[in-house]
Amino acid sequence: MRIILVGYGVVGKGVTTILAERYKDKVNDYGFNPKIVAIADIDGAVINPKGLSPEKLEEIKKRGYPISADPDFGHPGMKALDVIASVEAEVVVEVTPVNIKNGEPALSHIITAFKTGKHVVTTNKGPLALAMPALTELAEYNNVYLRFSGTVGGGTPMLEFAKRCLAGDKILAIRGILNGTTNYILTEMPQTRVSFQEALTNAQKLGYAEREPSMDIDGFDTACKVVILANWIMNKKITLKDVDRTGIRDISLEALDEASKRGNTIKLIGSIDGDKASVKPTEISKDNPLCVSGVLNAITFSTEYAAEQTLIGRGAGGIETASAVLRDLLDIRHKLADRMLNDNSES
Ligand SMILES: NC(=O)c1ccc[n+]([C@@H]2O[C@H](COP(=O)([O-])OP(=O)(O)OC[C@H]3O[C@@H](n4cnc5c(N)ncnc54)[C@H](OP(=O)(O)O)[C@@H]3O)[C@@H](O)[C@H]2O)c1
């Protein structure tokens, strides 16, 4: 499987690491033989149609920025869009920064990949939050797969658990703590007796929150994940504008103390229930399995037959999220093998 990697930051580097570390296992277990034929970032690309060797990938990682300075395979200034359109490959792994205003640059990367017959694995929530129904249709129209398990739960397989393990059941509602930064802040405030602002500053110092924290604390990140869950798991056709969203800026230590007197706490909960998709600070019992602390994520699926199922895990991290990319690549590998079998049995 030839792969074009677009974006070479925390997750992109994690992808090259995990493909190298797990290469032998996966070739043995699944006959999966991934080859990174190009890496593109904002300044240019490295391209080798035969596949960049593990030694070359290591050299690129060590040399650092810009990757296009590579003396053998570097293409300074070459745009990711041109790499996607011109390099032969089966899959584009799209791991550029999220943008919820217009989804770019990832939206154009994904569309170009589809139009040139390439499957896409992405961890980027932006294009999905803004245009998931259209993107899934476009993938189908072009007879390619779009996979995105790293967008919700990082390495914790929240989407797969619901899609595969609960396939025999009916999911009635979903509730989750889907953002580690806000969960850290809401845990830190009562535990260390600090205000929202102080907890946010601590989160920024520890690298849990961005310098521009709005995406997390105003609930946009959770809302993006609610959109992906609603479309993929519950067959809704919604986008970001359909999610009723309130963040955690106004949560005070006093409100958390009051909730505590009732045996409860306040968490930022993303939920899908019937036609309603929302993100809001919600009082929940400290005994609720959803009530995880720190940067952990948790999700509860309420089902018709198996009652409530809760999954807990780390919601982010470069290598964790890269493991979700590998999971998606293996899924595409299986799907392509099935296609080949069907084609052979028909011919
Ligand atoms: N990190 C996590 O734990 C995590 C977890 C789940 C999902 N995600 C999502 O995964 C994606 C990647 O995250 P990350 O943490 O790896 O981000 P990152 O460290 O900021 O890396 C992003 C990479 O994309 C490159 N880039 C920016 N604009 C580009 C363009 N127009 N064309 C090609 N490359 C471009 C950047 O290059 P420069 O550095 O030169 O700008 C950088 O190499 C994001 O959408 C994020 O929300 C991340």
Ligand as a Chemical Component Dictionary entry (heavy atoms), coordinates in Angstrom:
data_LIG
# 
_chem_comp.id                   LIG 
_chem_comp.type                 NON-POLYMER 
_chem_comp.pdbx_formal_charge   0 
_chem_comp.three_letter_code    LIG 
# 
loop_
_chem_comp_atom.comp_id 
_chem_comp_atom.atom_id 
_chem_comp_atom.alt_atom_id 
_chem_comp_atom.type_symbol 
_chem_comp_atom.charge 
_chem_comp_atom.model_Cartn_x 
_chem_comp_atom.model_Cartn_y 
_chem_comp_atom.model_Cartn_z 
_chem_comp_atom.pdbx_ordinal 
LIG N1  N1  N 0  -1.860 15.792 18.486 1  
LIG C1  C1  C 0  -2.874 15.029 18.907 2  
LIG O1  O1  O 0  -2.838 14.432 19.989 3  
LIG C2  C2  C 0  -4.107 14.873 18.049 4  
LIG C3  C3  C 0  -5.112 13.960 18.448 5  
LIG C4  C4  C 0  -6.240 13.767 17.623 6  
LIG C5  C5  C 0  -6.356 14.520 16.463 7  
LIG N2  N2  N 1  -5.370 15.431 16.127 8  
LIG C6  C6  C 0  -5.539 16.186 14.885 9  
LIG O2  O2  O 0  -4.564 15.719 13.962 10 
LIG C7  C7  C 0  -4.120 16.801 13.117 11 
LIG C8  C8  C 0  -2.612 16.946 13.246 12 
LIG O3  O3  O 0  -2.293 17.233 14.590 13 
LIG P1  P1  P 0  -0.791 17.495 15.050 14 
LIG O4  O4  O 0  -0.827 17.550 16.526 15 
LIG O5  O5  O -1 0.122  16.564 14.360 16 
LIG O6  O6  O 0  -0.567 18.962 14.462 17 
LIG P2  P2  P 0  0.843  19.704 14.227 18 
LIG O7  O7  O 0  1.877  19.136 15.128 19 
LIG O8  O8  O 0  0.550  21.150 14.264 20 
LIG O9  O9  O 0  1.251  19.266 12.732 21 
LIG C9  C9  C 0  0.591  19.722 11.603 22 
LIG C10 C10 C 0  1.488  19.552 10.400 23 
LIG O10 O10 O 0  0.788  19.990 9.231  24 
LIG C11 C11 C 0  1.660  20.876 8.488  25 
LIG N3  N3  N 0  0.877  21.789 7.663  26 
LIG C12 C12 C 0  0.273  22.950 7.986  27 
LIG N4  N4  N 0  -0.325 23.480 6.901  28 
LIG C13 C13 C 0  -0.063 22.656 5.861  29 
LIG C14 C14 C 0  -0.370 22.668 4.476  30 
LIG N5  N5  N 0  -1.068 23.656 3.929  31 
LIG N6  N6  N 0  0.077  21.657 3.706  32 
LIG C15 C15 C 0  0.804  20.652 4.228  33 
LIG N7  N7  N 0  1.140  20.583 5.542  34 
LIG C16 C16 C 0  0.710  21.567 6.337  35 
LIG C17 C17 C 0  2.460  21.573 9.552  36 
LIG O11 O11 O 0  3.618  22.170 8.990  37 
LIG P3  P3  P 0  4.305  23.399 9.815  38 
LIG O12 O12 O 0  4.687  22.838 11.157 39 
LIG O13 O13 O 0  5.461  23.741 8.980  40 
LIG O14 O14 O 0  3.261  24.468 9.907  41 
LIG C18 C18 C 0  2.787  20.375 10.460 42 
LIG O15 O15 O 0  3.818  19.612 9.888  43 
LIG C19 C19 C 0  -4.886 18.043 13.587 44 
LIG O16 O16 O 0  -5.990 18.240 12.765 45 
LIG C20 C20 C 0  -5.313 17.678 15.015 46 
LIG O17 O17 O 0  -6.485 18.339 15.408 47 
LIG C21 C21 C 0  -4.264 15.610 16.880 48 
# 
loop_
_chem_comp_bond.comp_id 
_chem_comp_bond.atom_id_1 
_chem_comp_bond.atom_id_2 
_chem_comp_bond.value_order 
_chem_comp_bond.pdbx_ordinal 
LIG N1  C1  SING 1  
LIG C1  O1  DOUB 2  
LIG C1  C2  SING 3  
LIG C2  C3  SING 4  
LIG C2  C21 DOUB 5  
LIG C3  C4  DOUB 6  
LIG C4  C5  SING 7  
LIG C5  N2  DOUB 8  
LIG N2  C6  SING 9  
LIG N2  C21 SING 10 
LIG C6  O2  SING 11 
LIG C6  C20 SING 12 
LIG O2  C7  SING 13 
LIG C7  C8  SING 14 
LIG C7  C19 SING 15 
LIG C8  O3  SING 16 
LIG O3  P1  SING 17 
LIG P1  O4  DOUB 18 
LIG P1  O5  SING 19 
LIG P1  O6  SING 20 
LIG O6  P2  SING 21 
LIG P2  O7  DOUB 22 
LIG P2  O8  SING 23 
LIG P2  O9  SING 24 
LIG O9  C9  SING 25 
LIG C9  C10 SING 26 
LIG C10 O10 SING 27 
LIG C10 C18 SING 28 
LIG O10 C11 SING 29 
LIG C11 N3  SING 30 
LIG C11 C17 SING 31 
LIG N3  C12 SING 32 
LIG N3  C16 SING 33 
LIG C12 N4  DOUB 34 
LIG N4  C13 SING 35 
LIG C13 C14 SING 36 
LIG C13 C16 DOUB 37 
LIG C14 N5  SING 38 
LIG C14 N6  DOUB 39 
LIG N6  C15 SING 40 
LIG C15 N7  DOUB 41 
LIG N7  C16 SING 42 
LIG C17 O11 SING 43 
LIG C17 C18 SING 44 
LIG O11 P3  SING 45 
LIG P3  O12 DOUB 46 
LIG P3  O13 SING 47 
LIG P3  O14 SING 48 
LIG C18 O15 SING 49 
LIG C19 O16 SING 50 
LIG C19 C20 SING 51 
LIG C20 O17 SING 52 
# 
